[in-house]
């Protein structure tokens, strides 16, 4: 199955430990930036507006991570995102960061739509759900409940 969003990212000095390899916690910062960019560029949903103006949260409630190989300063990683499931209020993603020699890190991530006012889960707003379903297309049948 083809990813629904893909881009290349440069491993920068700020991502690395003193040995010049990506510090594991920086992968999580790169992951968050990638998901935000997917919302903005891939889904055409303004992430900052969603969080700041509309008070809709998208916290990660589950994150599975596998580190395959080290990444070094100056390398380019290809980041890829697949949608595994769209529920009423949750979203399951599969994400990979790959270098020229193969996988570097892989993630299984579940996001939940919440109200930042009540801190309770809520259904995705219609425009966000429509964008997610457009991205899924005929590849996967969205989940019905969560």
C-alpha positions, 0 to 999 in steps of 0.5 A: 500500500502506498503512503498517504504522505511522504517527505524527506527530512535532513538530520540536523545538528540539533537532532544529534547527540555528541557522537553525531547520531540522532538522539532517540528522543529527537525522533519523537520531535521529528514524528510530531513535526511530520504529523503536523505537516501532514495535517497542514500539507497533506490534509489541508487542515490548519494544525495551529488553527485546530489546536489554537483557535478551535481548541481541538486536541490530538494527543497521542494515546498510544505509541509503539516504536522500533529503532532499526539503525542509527541516523547520522548528522547530514543524512536525509531520511524519507518519512512516510505515513499510512492511515490504518484506521479512522474511527469516530474519535481516534486515528491509527497511523503507521509511520516510518523513517527510512535512510538510504540503507533501509529503515531507521525507525518505525512507529504505530501511533494512535491519536484521539480527538479531544476538546481542549476545554473539557479534556474529553474525547469527542468526534472528529469535526466534519471537515477533519473527518472528511479530509481523513476519509479522502486521504484513506480513499478506497485503500482501507475501510474506516473503523466504525466505533471507538 
